[in-house]
């Protein structure tokens, strides 16, 4: 009797043991989902994202933006026509496929926070 090897999933040269692991590998962590959440409806500049997430360090934000860009979830547009340099971030079409998932995560968090608040009242 031959046992089939478990199916693995590949994305951007990385291997994942299951589809849930692939999803979390792409959007997991403390800040990626937050960045995607803020970009769902808006194109934002780097400093606008920093203001929306005041506890993230500049280095971490830069690294997370770069990772999301490498995974083709966000696009970075640089305007060099006149100083100062302007950089905007927005979701790609591929990134927009995550909107229902990000919205569900946000809705779930809102419900949990609301229930927690009500239980303390």
Secondary structure, DSSP 8 states (H G I E B T S, - for coil): --------EEETTEEESSHHHHHHHHH-SSSHHHHHHHHSS--EEHHHHHHHTTTS-HHHHHHHHHHHHHTTSEEEEEE-SSSS-EEEEEE-HHHHTTHHHHHHHHHHHHHHHHHHHHHH-
